[in-house]
Amino acid sequence: MELSDANLQTLTEYLKKTLDPDPAIRRPAEKFLESVEGNQNYPLLLLTLLEKSQDNVIKVCASVTFKNYIKRNWRIVEDEPNKICEADRVAIKANIVHLMLSSPEQIQKQLSDAISIIGREDFPQKWPDLLTEMVNRFQSGDFHVINGVLRTAHSLFKRYRHEFKSNELWTEIKLVLDAFALPLTNLFKATIELCSTHANDASALRILFSSLILISKLFYSLNFQDLPEFFEDNMETWMDNFHTLLTLDNKLLQTDDEEEAGLLELLKSQICDNAALYAQKYDEEFQRYLPRFVTAIWNLLVTTGQEVKYDLLVSNAIQFLASVCERPHYKNLFEDQNTLTSICEKVIVPNMEFRAADEEAFEDNSEEYIRRDLEGSDIDTRRRAACDLVRGLCKFFEGPVTGIFSGYVNSMLQEYAKNPSVNWKHKDAAIYLVTSLASKAQTQKHGITQANELVNLTEFFVNHILPDLKSANGEFLSLTVVFYCNVVPKEHLIVSIPLLINHLQAESIVVHTYAAHALERLFTMRGPNNATLFTAAEIAPFVEILLTNLFKALTLPGSSENEYIMKAIMRSFSLLQEAIIPYIATLITQLTQKLLAVSKNPSKPHFNHYMFEAICLSIRITCKANPAAVVNFEEALFLAFTEILQNDVQEFIPYVFQVMSLLLETHKNDIPSSYMALFPHLLQPVLWERTGNIPALVRLLQAFLERGSNTIASAAADKIPGLLGVFQKLIASKANDHQGFYLLNSIIEHMPPESVDQYRKQIFILLFQRLQNSKTTKFIKSFLVFINLYCIKYGALALQEIFDGIQPKMFGMVLEKIIIPEIQKVSGNVEKKICAVGITKLLTECPPMMDTEYTKLWTPLLQSLIGLFELPEDDTIPDEEHFIDIEDTPGYQTAFSQLAFAGKKEHDPVGQMVNNPKIHLAQSLHKLSTACPGRVPSMVSTSLNAEALQYLQGYLQAASVTLL
C-alpha cells in the first residue's frame, strides 16, 4: 500500500464505517481493514492519518485502530510468519514517541499503550534508545510532554508488579533503575517545589498533580519486586515528601463533583498504596517512618467525608491499616482499648453503612453494583476494606473487638426493628459486621471455614436472616445465606432454598439476581468431607419450580443476559443431573432461542460461557441415560450453529466446535452425513489462523478420527493431505505443537494403516527438523509419547526401520540421545503407560536390539524404563523456556475458553491390551527369555544397577514369572 492521498482517503472512509452502529455497515468495514492490515505501510497510513487528519473523530479512531493492530500483530511468534514487515517496525519505533508526545491527551493515551505493547516485546534489546529518548524529554520543562513520558513509562513498567521473579526480569529492572531512578527522583522534588511556587494557580496545579500521581505509580512499580538500593539510599527524600503530600489540603484542587475523585484524592490513594507496599515487604527499612504514616492516614480517615469521590482514598487508607495491624511487630500501635474503640467507631462502622450514594449507584446501574458487591471487582469498596480491617484486628484482639462490635450490632438491629421498611440499612450494616467478625477464614468453595467462637452464627441466622428471606423485601439479605453455609446446621439452610426460589420471581433485578447468586453458591458449596452441601435428592422436590423460575427470571426487565441467573441454571443442571431429564425438551428449546438471540451481538462473555456449559450439561446428562437422544439435540442446535458459522461470530465458534465434539463423541458407530459435509471446511487455513479456535478444532478433528476413520479413508481420502497440513502448521509453533501431536496421535491410532503409509516417512522428517531447529521440553515429552504410540500400533521393528530408513543408525541416536535420557520428563498416567508399553516392545519385540550394535543400549533402555516407573518425574524446565506458554497467543484474539462440561474423557489407547505395565514388562521379558535362554538374565545381572535390579525382581515376582 502506497503512502498516498488516495489510500488515506479510502482508509478514512472505512474507519468512519467502523463507527456505524448498524452491524450491516460496521462488520464489512472491520473485515476489510482486517484483510488489508498485513500490507506494508498500513500502520504508517494510520499514523499519518492520526497526525494530519482534520477530523478529530477520525484521529481518535485511527489511534485506537493502530493500538489494536499493534496488540494483534507486533509479537513475533517463532516459526510463524512475521505479520509486520521490518521496514514498518523500524519506522514505527523511530516516530511513535515524538508523535505520542505531540498529540492531544486522548490520542496520547492510545499511543502510550501502543508503545508499552511494543516495549513489552522489544525493550530493551531491540529498542535500546527508548529510555534515553524518554528521560531526555524530562528536560523539556513542558509538562504536557513530561506527563506523556510518565504515562508511557507507567504502562511500560507496571508489569513489574505481576511478573515472576527471574534473572532476566531483574536485569531489565536494573537497567531501568540505572537510567530512570535519579531523573525520576529529581523530577519528583522539582515538581513538589513547583507546586509551592504555583500554590495559587489552579490550572498549573492540576498539571503538576497529574505528574505526581504518575510519579507515585512509577515508584510503586519500580519498588514492587525488591527494594532497590537507590530507593533505600533515597528513602528519606521520598517518604518525607509522601508524608507531606498526605497531609496537604489545597482548596484549589477540590472539585464540586461528589462522584469523581479529584487529583488530590488520587494522589493520596496511591501514596497509601506505596506505604502499604513498604509496610508489608520492607518493614525493617520502613519501620522508623511507619508511626508517622499511621498517624497521617488515621487523621485522613477521620476527617474525610462519605462522598463517593473519596471511596478509593478511604478504601486504600483502610487497607493500609489492615495490612499493618496484622503484623506482629506493629501490634503495640493498636493495643490500647481506646484506640480499638476509636477505630471501630470512627472508621469501621461508618464505612460499613449503605449510603444514599450507594443507593443511587445501585438504581443507576444495578448490574455493576451487584458485581462489585458479589465478587469484588477491581474497584475496592469502602465496605470490603472495612471488613478486611475487622479481620485484621481480630487476629490479635478478637475478644475486645468482638465485645465492642456486639454493642453496635445490637443497637443497629434495634433501630431496624423500630421501622424495618425505613431502617433496613441498619440491618444491612449489622449483617456485614457480623459476617466480617465471624469469618476468620473463608473460601469460594466452602464459605466460612473457620469461625470466631465468640459469635453465635446459627442464632443470628435463624433470628435475623431467615425472617428476611420469608418476607417479600429481603433485597440485600438473601446473598448472606452463602456466608453461613459451613457454620449453620444444614436443616436451617434447606429452609432457605424454596424461599430463594420464590425470590427469583421478584421484579426487582436486585432481588432476583441476589437470589440466583445465593442458590448457585449453595449448590456449589462443599461440606467438610468435600462433597456438595446438598444432594440432588434433597433439591429434587423443588426441581420444577426452580427451573421454571430461573428461566422466567431471564425474561424480567434488565436480566435478559444476566450472568448470575445463567450460572445458577448451569449449577442447577450440574447438581440435579438426571432429575432434569423430564424437562429437557423445554430447557434445550429455551437455551437454543437464547443462543440465537445473543449470537446477533455477543456482549456478555460470562453469560455466554455459562449458557454453553448448560447446553453441554443437557447433552451429557440426557445422552448418558439415552444415547439415541443425541439426534434430538442435533436437530435443536444445528440451525443455530450453522448461522453462527456462516456469520463468522468469532466469540462463539470455539464453543460451537466443542459442543459439536461432544455430540459427535456420543455417536457410537459411524459419522452421520451431516458431520461429514462439514469435515472439508474444518481444514480451511483461515479457521486455523485464530489461535482461539485451535484447541476446539483439534478436539473436533479427533472426534472425526475416533468415530469415522474408515469413512474418512474411503470417502475423503483426498482430505488426508489437508489433515497432515494442519498437523504441519501446528507442529511448527512452540505454543501449539502439543495440539499437533494430539492430532497426529489420533491419526496413528485410528486411521487404517494403508491410508497413512505414503505419508509416514514425511511425518518423521518434519518432526526431526523441528527437533533440530528448536527443541523444547514440551516438544520432547509429546514426541516421546508419539513414537511409543507408533511402536505399539505398528510394531517395534517398524519404528526401528523407519528411523534407519531416514538415516543409517538414526534409531540408535534416538534411543541414546532422546528416549533414554529424557523419558523421565514424561508426565500424566496415560502418557507414562503408553511410553512404558512402547519401550517394553522395543526391549522384547525388536530383534536388532538383541544382535546388532544396538544391543549395548538394551540395558540402559531397561534401566530408564524402571526409572520411569519408580523415580519421581523430572519436571525441570530450562530457564529460557519458562515463558513459552504464557501469553503465546499473539495480541488480542478471541481466546480459547475451555468448557468444563464438554470435557473429554481421558482416553487410554492401551487400556484393552495392558492393565499393569510393570506386570506386562515382566511377562514380556519372560517371553523373550524363553526365545533366547540365558541371554536376558546375563544382560540384566551384569549391567543393571542394584536398585533397578531389585525393582525388576519385584515385578517378576508379582507376575509369577522368571527369566530363563
Summary of the structure (lengths in Angstrom):
residues: 964
radius of gyration: 33.0
end to end distance: 76.8
largest distance: 101.9
contacts: 3061
relative contact order: 0.04
helix: 75%
strand: 1%
